[in-house]
Structures are given as structure tokens and as C-alpha cells.
Amino acid sequence: MSGAAWHARVECGREVGAGFLVSARRLLTCAHVVRWADRAPVTVTFPGRRELGELSGTVVVHGGWQEGAADLGDLVVLELDREVPLAPAVFARPGTERTVPVPELIAYGFPKGYDEGMLASYRALPGPLISDEWVQLEAVTAHGQPLAAGFSGAALTLADGTVVGMVSAVAGARDVRVGRMLPVEVMARYWPELGELVPTPGHRADARRRLYALVRRAEESGLACDPNRLYVSAMDAFDPPLPEGGFGSLREAAAYVQWEVPDPAAVARFADRLTERLHAPSGPAPRPAAWSPIVVEIDRSGAGADQVTVEVSAYRDGRRRPVGSRRLARGAVRSFVQEGIDEAFTQLDPGADELLTFVLPREWLNEPVAHWECGEDDSTPLGCAYPLVVTDRYRQRSGRLRHQLHKKWRRLGSGTGGTLHRVDCGTRERPAGLRKRLRDDAELAGFATPPSAAPEYFEVGLNLPVPVLLWPLRECPGEEGPDGRCSGTAFLDELAASVADVPPAELPRLVMELRETADAAEVPEEHWARDVQLLWDDPRCFAEPPALLHSPVG
């Protein structure tokens, strides 16, 4: 062990154990080794560099271990009173200790009578973690040094000296050939900073280093950043949803992305979102758009032209929670939706940002759902009370469009808005030309008239992965106003100015504010934004596929 001077002896009160250096001033050991740290000094020595003398240590991170409990979280980070000129331990990839053939592991501990240390040779038993916490260790031979008291906190190393875990439970009097190890991935669970030091399968080292460098910058600058919203904005539909309880810190979220998200690209996406937050303009931070949708899905029922099927759902932690479903006459839809939306709010997380999403068949896309009242006793328009968007049912069902929209939104991130691609009144552009114009880089498309007035152009926009479409509910009469503009042209002019430099992810909130402004105007009907319809389609908000509405026919 001459090349591994980072092995340490730790003494606290009557307890003696081991530890190992992970930085110039920090080392890891078991919490039970320093259980008396509040009333006895913690002394650290390095047998391989005796000239360093005794150093005092302070517990700066505690895994939560409690004596007499289940022994979970038996880990602490000690900070030394000064830096030591030693190269720290190097970690192996998680799980290496349980590969086949199972490698021999070496522990350097300090059993009674051996202050200079002893070596013990063990192997990890393949199989699941015990209580999702420990790997079981068994002696290589029936002879040799057992994992007796004094080995707690010792690093377990492969033949190349890299660390795969830490001895956490040593042999009892009746069985001296069995012990337990905290593997590195479990250690990182209790100390997220460890993730920066451990190579993770599938993740490139440079991506991992970049991620944690950004986390340090955010911590040092005091960046106001909700780690839960950042996680949701960076994940794809197939990534794990936000875990129950969320994250208490940005570093916890980063460690979760590293250890628990299988997609290697997730680390880079999370780092990109954090970079955007770090580079955001000074002043009050913009509210991130991590929406919790309430979805109203309407479809033909198959039982007659006047009959539709309506389903209301709420999304929480990336999972859809159905609220109610019913076949209705078209005239009864509004009251059922009002009741369903009210009930759906009980399914949302208390701190969630709600987003009302109406998934409509194409012939309903111009339905003025934003003007529907909140309820029988509340005449506030839904579009003024909440961010409200519509989307096309075909787009929701098309695997091709969902895939393409995923890619488009990933590129958009939370950056500033793009150019509004206009489809003006009386345009003579061929639909094929519009398709070519919108196909590659269009983020927003604005129409001067509703779908019924220009169906061939709307068909192009709806069948391409354009994330955002906007239009007025009322058809332009074609007459010029006092300023020489028709209402359709004026609508697009005002719209282009309003959405400039607004991130596409924030458009539902902007449009709600525009609707509120129009509703409060002296003559609401004359305000250009009163009848704005927003088709906004981000598949990342809907981790599960939309509900398959039940048809009563068949």
C-alpha cells in the first residue's frame, strides 16, 4: 500500500477506525466511528506519511446514522484542520466490485494492537443491495485478517488501487468472515459532492466535470434556482419523473441526474439549463416554466354529430391522473369541463404552476375555450384566470410529430423567442412554400385569420412540428382601419411585438396576461388580444401518452 498514502487512521474517544482522503482537506469514514465527536476530539493520522503528525477533524457532512437504529446512512465527511500534501483516493466505476469474475478487494484497517494497520482480503457477494444500502462481503480464505473492529471506514480497493466502497459493518464474535460495504453509489446518495469524483457508466468525464463546475458556480454566486423546476425542464418524456419530495438543493438534483437517469445526454441537458440560468440577465429571475397541466380532451364519440366524449385529467410528477370522463351532447360540455377542472386542481402539487390544455379535434380548434367562464358562480374567463392553451388531437396522437417536437423543444430550451413566421391576410404564398418556410427553423407561426378562413395554410402548420401557432378567433373582414391596416394585419403586428424575445416556454403566461389586459380594456371587444388563440405543444409536459377516450360505439 506504499502508493496509497491517502489511507487514514481515525480515533474518537474509545473508537478507532479507518478513513480515506478524497481531497486536500476532506476524508470519508463511518459515522459510528466518530459517534462521540460532540464530546471528544477527532484525531486523524496517515500511517504512510507519519511526518504529517496528528491532525484534528471536524464533521461537516453526516449521513444521518443513529445508534440503535437500522444503521442506515453510516457515513460522515471529516474536514481536517489543514490541507495535506497527498494525492487523494481515486474511485472505480460503480458496480465494478460485483462483476464476473468477482475481483478481490483489499481493506486497510486498524484492529486492536496494530496502530500501523493491517490488510484484509474480501470479495463482494453478487446480487441486490441489502436494504438498498449495503453489499455483503465475504472473506477470500478461511485464514488471514478478518474485518474486525478498526476496519470501519476503510476503503475497499481493487488491484489497481481504485476505490469501490467503504467498510461499514465489521465481523461479530460469531462470524468473523462476513462484513458489509457501502458502495460508492450509495455513499454519493448521502454526500452528493462525491458524484463529481466517481466515473459513471455511460457519462463522459468531461460532461460530469462541467456539470459540477456549474453547480459550484451557482452555489458560490448564490443563484436563485429551483432545482425541481430545473430538473423537470431538462428531462425528456422517457426520463424518470421528479422523485417524490423533490430535491433540497441543486447539488442533490445534479447527483440524481448522474446516478438515476439512464439517458447519458441528461447530464448535458441539465448542465445546459443551469448555464442558461447562470447567464440570465441580472435582476429578478424569470419564473421558469415547469408546467403541471390540467388536460381537457374532447373527441368525436361515434354516436352522432352532436355527441362527444370528454375526459379531464391532471398531471402530477409526470404522471396522468384521470379525474372524469363522459359522453355528452355538445351543449353540455362546458359545465362538465368547469366541474372537472375544479376537481383536477385537487390532484396538483400545492406549489405547481397550472396550465389548462384543451386537446381538440380540428373542427374545434377555434372554439373560444379561453372565454368560457370558470364556473356557475365565477364569471372570470378561464383564459384570464389561468394560462390556457389548445392543441390538435392529431398532433397528440402522431408518433412522428411527438418525436420531432421533442427535438425542436430540446433545441429551444428556455432561450429567447425566435422570429414570428407570419401568414398574412390574402397571402398568395403557395402552401408548399409555407411548408418549406416553416419546416426547419420555425418556432412560432402567426395567422391573420382563423382556421376556417385559411384551412390549407393551417393544415401545413398543424402537420409540421411548429411548437407554437397563434391566430385570432374572429375572421378579418378585410376592411382597412384608420391606420391603413386590416384587423388581421394589425393582429400580427401587435402579436410580433408582444412575443419578441419571450421564451416559447413562457408564452402561455404571456398570453394570459394579454387576455387580462384586453378584458380590462374600456372596450374589450376592440382590443386586438381579446380573441387570441394559442396552440402550444411541448411533449415534455406530458410524460405519459394522452388518454384514449372511450367510445360508446362497438
N, C-alpha and C positions, 0 to 999 in steps of 0.2 A: 504493500500500500504506500510505498515511498513517493509515488507520483500523485498521491491524493491527500495533500496536507489539509484539505478542507474538512476532514473528519474531526469532530469536536467531542470533548467530554463536558457534560453539563451536570452541575451539582447545585441542589437547592434544599437546604435543611438536611433531612435524613435521606433524601432521594438522590440517586446517581443514575444518569442515563447518558444517551448519546445525542448527537445532533449533527447537522451538516450545513456548511456555508453556502448561501445562494447569491450573495452579493458582498460587497466590501464590508458591510456592517450588519447584515442580516443572516440569520440561520434558522433552520426549522428543527423542531423537536416535538415530543409528545406533551400535551397539556398536563397529563398526570405526573410527568417528571418535575414540573415546576408548580405543583399544586399549592405549595406554601409560599409562592412568590410575594404574596401580600404581607408576609411577616418574616421572611428570610431572604437574604441576598441570593441572586442567581450568579453563579460563577462559571465561566467558560474558559477552557484551555484547549490548545491544539497540540496533541501528542507529537505530531510530525514537525512542529515548529515550537519547541519548548522555549526558545528565546523570546517568544512573544509574551510569555508570562500569563498571569491571570487577568481576565477581562470580566467586567460586570455586564450583565444583560438585563434588558427590560422587556416585558411582554407588551408588544404593540398590536398583535392580532391574536384573537382567541377563537378557536373553533366551536366553542360552546359546550365542551365536555364538562360533565358534573360527576363528582364522585358518588358512586352508588347508583347511578342511572344506567342507561344502556351502553355507556362507553362511546356513544357517537360523538363525532367532532373532536377527537383526541389529537388536536394539533394546535401549536402556537408558533408564532413568529417572534423571535427574540431580536432586539436591536442592541448591538454592542456599544460600549461607551466610546469606542474609536474604530476607525477603519483598520483593516488588517491587510497586509500586502500578500494576499493569497488568491490564486485563481479559484473561483467558486466551482461547485459541482456542475456537471453537465447532465441533462436529462435525456433519456431514451424515449422513443415513441411509445405512447400508451399502449398497453396490451402486449408489449414485447415479451414480458415475463411468462406469458401463457401460450406462446407459440409452440409448435411441434417441430422438432423435439424440444421439450421443455428445458430451458437453459438453467445452469447452476447460478445461484445468487449468493453473493458474499455480503455479510453484515459485519461491521466493525463496532464492537460494543465494549462495555467496561464492567464485567462481572466482578463481584466482591473479590478483593485480593489482587486484581490486575488493573492498576491505575493506568498502566501504559496501553492497555487494550488487548482484546482477543478477537480472533476471526471465527465466524460460524458460517457453515455452508448449508444452504437450504434450496428447495425448489418450490415454485408456486404450483398449487393444485389447479389444473384447468377446470373451467366451469363457471357458473354465475357468481357474482359477488354475494357474500354472506350479508344479509340485511341491506343489500345495495351499498355496502360500505367497505367490506374487507375481502382480501384474497387470503385463502388459507395457505399456510406454509408448512412443509414437512421436511424433515431432515434428509439429507442425501444419503447418509450412512447411519448405522446404529451406534457409531462411535464418534468421538470428536466433541467440540464445544456446543452445548445446547444454547438456545435463546433464553438464557437466564436473566434475572434482574440485572440491569445495567445495559441491556441491549435496546431498551425502549427509546425510540427516536433515532435509531441508527438507519442510515441509508442502506438500501439493498441495491447492489450494483451487478451489472453484467460483467463478462470477462473483459470488455473494453473500458470498464470503469464508469460507464454511464448509469444514472440512477433510474430505477423503475418504480421505487416506492419507499416507504418508511416502516420499520418495525413498530407496531402499535400495541400488540399484546404478546407477552412472552410466556414461556412454559410455566406450568404449575408444578407442584411437587409430584403429582401422579403421572404426568405425561410430559416428559422433557424433550420430546421430538416434534412438537406441534406449536405453531405460533400464527400470528396474523399480521398482515401488511396493509397499510393504506396505499393503494396505487396512486400514481400521480394525478389521474383524472379526478379522483375523489379529493385529494389534497387541494386541487385547484377549486373545487366546489366551496371549500371553506376559506380559501385565500385566493381570490380571483387574479391577483397580480402574478401568481405562478404561471398562469396561462401564457404570459409573454415569454417564458423561459422554456416551455415544453413544445417540441415539434409535434404537430397534429397531422395524422394521416389525411391526405387529400388537400391540405392547406399549404400554400407556398410560404417559405420562411419570410420572404420579403413582405408578403401581404400581412402576415401576423405582426411583424415588427412595425409596419406602417400603422396598423390598427392601434396598437398600444402606444405608439408615439403620439397619435392624435388624441387618445384618451388622456395621456399625461398633459398635453397642451390644454385640453378642455378643463381638466382639474386645476391646473396652475392659473388659468385665466378666469376661473370662476364662472365658466359658461353656464348660462341658464338653459338647460336642455332636459326635457323629459325623456328618460331612457326608454320608457314604454312606447311612447309615440314614435321615437326614432326607430325602435325595433320593428314596429308594425309597418312603417313606411318603407323599410329596406327589404322586407321579406316578400317572397313570391307566394302564390296560392298554395303551392305544394310544400312550403316550409312549415315547421311547427308553429302553431298559433302562440300568442302571448301566454306564457305559463300563468297558472292561477296565482294571484298575489302580485304578479309583475316583478319588476326589478327595483331594488332600493338605490342603485347607483348606476352610472354609466359603465363603470368597470364590470359590474355584475352582468350587465347586458352584453358587453363585448365578450366576456368569458362564455356566456351561454351560446352566443353565435359560434364561437370557436369549437365548443365541445358538443353541443346538442343539435346543431343544424347540419344535416348531411351534405347539403349543397356547398361545394368549395367556394363558389362565387359569392356566397352570402357574406363572407368576411370583407371582400372588396366592396360590396354594395353598402354594407353597414359603414365602412370607412368613408365611402363617398358621401353618404348622407351626413356624417359627422363633419366632414370637410366643408360641406355647404353651410352647416350651422356655424362653424368657426369663421368662415369668410363672410357671413351675413353682415349687412351694414350695422353700424353702431346704433344705439338707441333701443327702444323696446323691441324685444324679439318678436317676429311674426308668429302667430299661432300656427303650429304645424297641423297639417290636415291628416289626421288618423281617424277616419270616419267610422262610426258604428251605424250601419244602415238599418232603417226600418223599410222593408220592401213590400210594396203592394203590387201583386202580379195579377193581371187581367188577361183572359184569353177567351176565344170562342169556345162555347160549351159543346157545340154539335147538336144542340137540342132546339135550334131555331135561331133566326136572325136576331131576336130580341134577348136571347139568353146568353149569359156569360158566366164564366167561373172566376171567382175572385179568391185570392189567398193572401193573407197578411203574415209576415214573418219579421223577426228581429235577429240581428247578428250580434253575438257576444263572444269575445275571444276567438273570432274567426269561425264560429260555428253558427249555423242557422237554427233558430228556434221557432217553429211554426206557432202561430197564435190562433188562426182561424181560417176556415175555407168553406165556401158556399157557392152553389149555383143560384144566380139571381137574374131577375129582369133588369135590363139596363137602367131603368129609372130608380132601382133600389140600391144601386151600387154605392152611391155617395154616403148614405147613412151607415151602411155596413163598414165602409172604409174608415169613417170617422171613429166608430167604436173600436175597430181593430187597431188603429194607430194608437189610440189612447191606452189600450191594453198592452200593446207592444212596448211602450215605454217602461213597463214594469220589468221587462226582460233585459234592459240595457244596464251596463255598469253605471253606477251613480255618477261617475265623472266623465262619461262618454260624450263625445260630440255627435249628436244625432244627425242623420242625413235621410230624408224621405226620398225614396226611389220608387218611381212608378214604372214597372215593366209592362209595356203596352203593345198590342198588335198595331200594325202600321196604320190602320184606319183610325186608330185612337190617338195617334201621336200629337194631334193638335188639340186634344181635349184640354180645357183650361183648368187642370187639376190644381194649379197654384192659386186659383181663385176660389176653390172650394173652402167652405167655412170649417173652422176647427171642430165645431160641434153644435149641437142644438142650442146650447146656452152661451156659445162663444162665436161671435161673427167674424173674428180675425181670419183673414185668408191664410190658408196653410202655407203659401209661399212667402208670407210676411212673418210667420211665426217660426219657421224652420228653414234651413237650407233644403231646397226641393229640386229634384232633377227628374227627367224622364229618360228612358232608354227603350230601344226597339227590341221586341221579343225575339225576332230572328237573330239579331246580334248576340243575344244572351245564349242562344242555343247553338250557334255556329262555332264548332271547334276551330276552324280556320281563323275566324275573326278574333276569338278569345286569345289564341296563340299570338297573332300579330299585334293585338292591343297590348298584351303583356310586354312584348318587346318595345313597343312605342312608349308606354308609360315608364318603363325602366330607363329609357334614354332621357325622358323628360325630367325624371327626378322631381325635385322641388325648385328647379331653376325658374328664371323669369319667363314670362309668357313669350310666345312666338308671334308671327305675323297672322293677322286675321285674313284668311282667304275669302274674298267677297264673291258672292253670286248676286249681282245687281238686278234691279228691275229691268225687264225687257232684254236681258242678255242674249246675245246671238252666239255665244260660245257653244260649240257642239258638246254634248255630254261626254264624248270620248276625249275632248280636250280638257274638260274639267277633271275627268278621271286621271289623266296624265299629270295635271297640276297638283292634285291632292294626294296622289299615291305615295310619294316618297317621304316628304318632309312636313306635310300639313299637320298642324296641331289643333287649329281652330278653323272652322268654316262657318261663315255667317251668310244667311239667306235673307233677301229683302222681302220675301213673301212666304206664306205658309206652304206646307207640303202639297195641298190640293191644287195650288196655283202653278206649281212647277214640279210635277211628280217625277219627270225624267231626271232632273238635277238632284232631287232628294234621294232618288234611288242610287245614284252614284255615291253620294256622301254616306248613305247608310250601309252600303255594301263594301266600303273601304274602311280600313282601321284608323279613321279620323277620331281622335279621342273626344272632341267637343264639337257639337253642332248647335247653332243658335238661330232663332228666327222669330218674327212677330206672329202672334196668333191671328191677327186681322190682315186680310188681303189689302195690298196697296191699290187704291182706286186709280192711280196713275196721274192724278192732278197735282200740279206744282203749287207749293205753298208760297208765302210772301218772300221767302228766301230763295226761291227758284228751285227748290228740291221737292221731289215727291216724298211721301211718308216712308216708302221703302228705303230710299237713298238716305234720308235723314236718320232712319233707324240704324243703318250700317255705319254711318259717320259717327253717331254718338256711341255706338257699341264699340267700334275700333278704338276710340279714345278711352273708353272705360276699361277695356281689358288689357290695354298696353301695359307691359311689364308686370302683369299679375300672373303668378304661377298657375298653371292649369289646375293643380290640386286645390287651389283656393277659390276657384270660380263659383262653386255652389254658394259659398258665403258672400262673395261679392254680389251675385245676382239677387240673393235675398235682400241685401242692403239696397240695391237698386229698386226692387219691388216695394220696399218700405218707403223709399223716397217718393216713388210715384203715387203710392196710396195716400201719402200725407200731403200731396200737392193740392193747390187750390182747385184745379180741375183735373182729377186723376185720369180721366179718360183721354186727356190730351197729352199726357206725359209719354214720351217715347218708350220708357221701360215698363209701362204697366202690363203689357201683353208679351213680354219676352218669354220665350220657351227655351229651356236649356236641356239639351241631350248631352249627358256627361257620363262617360263609360270607362271606369277604371276597374278591371277584373280583380285587382289585388284586394279590393274591399269585400269581395265575395269569395272566401276561401273554399266554400262548398258550392257545388253547382246549384242553379236555381231550382226551385221546387217544380216537379212535374205535376201540373194541375190535373186533378181527376176529372175525367169526362164521364157524365152520366149515361152516355150512349154506348151500347155494346153489350 
